[in-house]
Amino acid sequence: MHHRYDVLVVGAGGAGLMAALYAAKGGVSVACISKLYPTRSHTGAAQGGIGAALGNVAEDHWEWHMFDTVKGGDYLTDQDAAEIFAKDIIEAVYELEHMGLPFSRLDNGKIAQRKFGGHTRDFGKAAVERSCYAKDRTGHMILQTLYQQNVKAGTNFYNEFHVTDLIIEEGRCRGVVAYHLASGELHTFHAKAVILAAGGYGRIYKITSNALTLTGDLMSIYYRKGLPLEDMEFYQFHPTGLAKLGILVTEGIRGEGGILRNSDGERFMERYAPTIKDLAPRDIVSRSIITEIREGRGVGRDRDAVHIDLTHLPREVIEGKLAEITDLARTYLGQDPVKDLVAVQPTAHYAMGGIPTDINGLCLADGNGTSVEGLYAAGEQACVSLHGANRLGTNSLGDLIVFGRRAGIFAAQYAQQVEYAEMPEDPERETVETLDRLKNASGKENSAMIRKELQESMMNNVGIFRNGPDMEKQVEIIKELKARYTQVGVSDPSVRYNSELLEAMELGFMLDCAEAATASALNRKESRGAHDREDFTERDDANWLKHTMAYKDLGNPDNVIIGYKPVSLKGYTRAFEPKPRVY
Amino acid sequence: MPEYYPPSNAAPNVPMMHIKVKILRFNPEKDKKAHWETYPVEAQPADRVLDVLNYVKWFVDPSLTFRRSCMHGICGSDAMMINGRNQLACKTLLRDVVKEGGTLTVEPIRGLKVEKDLLTDMEPFFDAYRAIMPYFINESPPPAGERLQSPELAERMAQSSNCILCAACTTSCPIFWVNGSYLGPAAIVQAHRFIFDSRDQATHQRLNIMNQNTGVWRCRTAYNCTEACPRDIPITQLIEEVKRAVMYQQS
């Protein structure tokens, strides 16, 4: 089946829904396609808040937010993006409120704000209340509110359509091919502009806060075209996932006064970040936790977790402002934060890297600023490099609002200026080949088994601490898994709702993401932000103050070609010189 | 076939449970009607029902079909009937629903067309959602900052805005089963979310929708919805609040 829209949005999480809204406001026809139902997207799992210098609780300025973002990113953040972000997010939060988002409130009726990791006043002097929140289900409320606004705007939704290919010819994107899960049919979407906003790929790790559906599909499709993925070595582990399960426990828990303790009951963060302690940025807290565990001060049956302690807080705060995670801890661990210590461990959470874009969301084809005409990206899928080497808590929700909006605006403007570019004669050819291969392969291998081995090996070899030998081993493991993947066959012959086929395709995408992440990490011989190498423990600005661009070698598909892109070290009005990062 | 399939994600040193999972299967491409299939599984008491379903799908019968995504009760994908009660598979732990040697039954939610196995057609459910004008309406020009709202008035929306649209409530409602035109509990909860938002200006229009014969008066206070809600929303109470608001508007 064939469809035609001026602007097509892939993904219906926060970035996609914001992009779709703004594209529609630009007066063009818009459709949004998602492999889920829109309200199932993982933006809904974000808990703690959205950071904006509203100053409702304490004095705050966008410059301080910009500084925290740049320093939090270990100076790999592009400062032009950080400046736009820190300014725009203030307006954007008010806009969400005007869309009806039910924020928690202060006594004076303004939006409530609380502390979060790495958010400071006065360029690092002390923690500041910057996170605007709706209890501890801020992402859920953003997702619902944006979906509601799209219902109001009459956006065309194509639910449970799984994008299998991007049509890019002569440097311009012309549309996408998608597999309709309900019917098993292929659909071609012809568009003047396409916005990619389909989220991250946390499912390449065994312990993750990410949904089962976050398998890096569009990143992989982009990469398979010989186009680069940026900064894939920077993968964030959130310090507090529920032990064994990896389910997110918001940083808001520490923002409200929660304290991390080891098996001796010691508040260990005092040793690692004396100024802001438990509210240090995520990379630092995650490493501190793993260090405690490695040195034998872990808790739990396998001594592989630490405790978060809320027991000194009033019950109203715990059950009111932290209701969601209170419920999660009670349900899954049988631990009640009101009276029990809750066992947590770092969990794979967020990709700082992804499809490179400029500050308007336009996708980049190399490190020199060449763009892919008509193709935009936003949200976790994209790397405008707001987050650099480590993302501050609350900046993901901010990112998808600010840059989702920009992608929507600029894609609509572009679509108004151009005619439809011609589609190739047989746009579905590659997808048909892929599906045929999966349906007809020997079936000697099971995709679930390969996925499990990928997740375990990535966790062991490209996790919070990395080193050369382990990552070289991982390169070989991925090669072997890719070879085995060619033997994966789909046994369910059903045409309708063939979720086995969908999962098999997703595994192919995950293998690509893992390959690019591992190659990028092996190549970067320094420690910066979330990329911490045991064999190169220092940050090395002389050699590595640059973004990695990883390309699939189309001539030799097991090889990854590494290129670079300079970091923008200046904003429009502000610039922060790289300095040692201490808290 | 082994006596029991091995555990999906076993942690060491934890005692295993041996259970049978009885799943209502239906593939319209080959089945005339639904039938039960039973899978013996070895699992841990703290495993979720979803872990067991995933295990069966990944390692035993890949054709088993159901929706799932976040695995921790926030996306709303995996509402299904577990031991005769609507629940989210990802928020239901084995130790709470089955004993060693016991049988767990899993069926699709009722009142929506079954497309395949546990996966149902959600369109009628979302049609009802869209019918209540589920979006904030305030046509006055917004201020430079936020519209002010007291914490107490903000709290008025805390329960209704907790809804994840999983459909567990609506598909547990006997009225919805027999009368497909009833908007159902979830849509009324969504209406409540806006009716009691001090900033919203379309209360009157929404109450009119609630007052139609597809609206709140169909509710017979059976409390099935409240019992089914995985987010502990007191749905029946919220429906009663909407009924009262409709009556006050008329008087």
Interface residues (C-beta under 8 A of the other chain):
Chain A: L36 Y37 T39 R40 S41 H42 G44 A45 L54 Y94 E97 H98 M99 G100 P102 F103 S104 R105 L106 D107 N108 G109 K110 I111 A112 A134 K135 R137 H140 M141 Q144 T145 Q148 Q149 V151 K152 A182 A211 L212 T213 K244 L245 I247 L248 R301 D302 E324 D327 L328 T331 Y332 N446 A448 M449 V490 S491 D492 S494 V495 R496 Y497 S499 E500
Chain B: A11 P12 N13 V14 N27 P28 E29 A46 N54 K57 W58 F59 P62 S63 T65 F66 R67 R68 S69 C70 M71 H72 G73 I74 C75 G76 S77 K91 L93 E115 K116 L119 M122 F126 R130 P134 Y135 F136 N138 P142 A144 G145 E146 R147 L148 Q149 S150 P151 L153 A154 M157 A158 S161 N162 I164 L165 R193 F194 D197 R199 D200 D232
